[in-house]
Amino acid sequence: VLIPLAEVPDRLSEIPGSGQVHVICKTGARSHRASEFLRGNGIDAVNIAGGTDGWADSGRPTVAGDQPG
């Protein structure tokens, strides 16, 4: 689910309350803040350190476009 950082507090009901939630953004800074907020609200949130840039730079697989791989 794509939720901009500023909208996270108002859209908590869209985030699963059970199980682990992985949070990612371009560099990892906004997702870090969102993860802290979510954990403070009882959600098991994990920040993806380095974001999508770090993921791609590490050589992990990526998919381009709007369709899942």
Beta strands, then each sheet from edge to edge (+ up, - down):
strand 1: 20-23
strand 2: 44-47
sheet 1: 1+ 2+
end
